[in-house]
């Protein structure tokens, strides 16, 4: 078994969201042993995933954030 680190930025995050929604982003992060966060989007998702709330609440927060990014309501 090896140590699996993942470099994460908004391009990876948006791609995962387009393919599988918030669940895709969740799996992108959770299937790695370590995260190397390369931008504010990745940092925000990591904060959400480290919250002491249910998985459903995390997915809802991620979906809301990404939706707002796609609509241009919040910047990067």
C-alpha positions as CSV (number, residue, x, y, z in Angstrom):
1,X,0.0,0.0,0.0
2,X,1.2,3.4,-0.9
3,X,0.5,6.9,0.4
4,X,-1.9,8.7,-1.9
5,X,-1.7,12.5,-1.9
6,X,-3.9,14.6,-4.2
7,X,-3.2,18.1,-5.5
8,X,-6.6,19.8,-5.6
9,X,-7.7,22.9,-7.3
10,X,-10.9,24.3,-8.7
11,X,-10.5,22.6,-12.1
12,X,-10.4,19.1,-10.5
13,X,-13.3,20.1,-8.2
14,X,-15.5,21.5,-11.0
15,X,-14.8,18.4,-13.1
16,X,-15.8,16.1,-10.3
17,X,-19.0,18.2,-9.7
18,X,-19.9,18.1,-13.4
19,X,-19.6,14.3,-13.5
20,X,-21.2,13.3,-10.1
21,X,-22.3,16.4,-8.3
22,X,-21.4,17.1,-4.7
23,X,-20.9,13.3,-4.2
24,X,-18.1,13.4,-6.8
25,X,-16.3,16.2,-4.9
26,X,-16.7,14.3,-1.6
27,X,-15.2,11.1,-3.2
28,X,-12.4,13.2,-4.8
29,X,-11.3,14.4,-1.4
30,X,-12.0,11.3,0.7
31,X,-10.2,8.9,-1.5
32,X,-6.8,10.5,-0.8
33,X,-4.5,10.1,2.2
34,X,-3.4,13.8,2.0
35,X,-4.7,16.9,0.3
36,X,-2.5,19.6,-1.2
37,X,-4.9,22.5,-1.6
38,X,-3.9,24.9,-4.4
39,X,-6.6,27.5,-4.3
40,X,-9.5,29.1,-2.3
41,X,-12.1,26.7,-3.7
42,X,-10.1,23.6,-2.5
43,X,-9.6,25.3,0.9
44,X,-13.3,26.0,1.3
45,X,-14.2,22.4,0.4
46,X,-11.6,21.1,3.0
47,X,-13.2,23.3,5.7
48,X,-16.6,21.9,4.9
49,X,-15.4,18.3,4.9
50,X,-13.7,18.8,8.3
51,X,-16.9,20.2,9.9
52,X,-18.6,18.1,12.6
53,X,-21.9,17.7,10.7
54,X,-23.5,14.9,8.8
55,X,-22.4,13.9,5.3
56,X,-25.7,15.1,3.9
57,X,-25.1,18.6,5.4
58,X,-21.6,18.6,3.9
59,X,-22.9,17.7,0.5
60,X,-25.5,20.4,0.7
61,X,-22.9,23.0,1.6
62,X,-20.7,21.9,-1.2
63,X,-23.5,21.9,-3.7
64,X,-24.6,25.4,-2.6
65,X,-21.0,26.8,-2.9
66,X,-20.3,25.3,-6.3
67,X,-23.7,26.4,-7.6
68,X,-22.9,30.0,-6.5
69,X,-19.4,29.8,-8.2
70,X,-21.0,28.6,-11.4
71,X,-23.5,31.4,-11.3
72,X,-20.8,33.9,-10.7
73,X,-22.3,35.0,-7.4
74,X,-19.0,34.5,-5.6
75,X,-15.5,34.9,-6.9
76,X,-12.5,32.6,-6.5
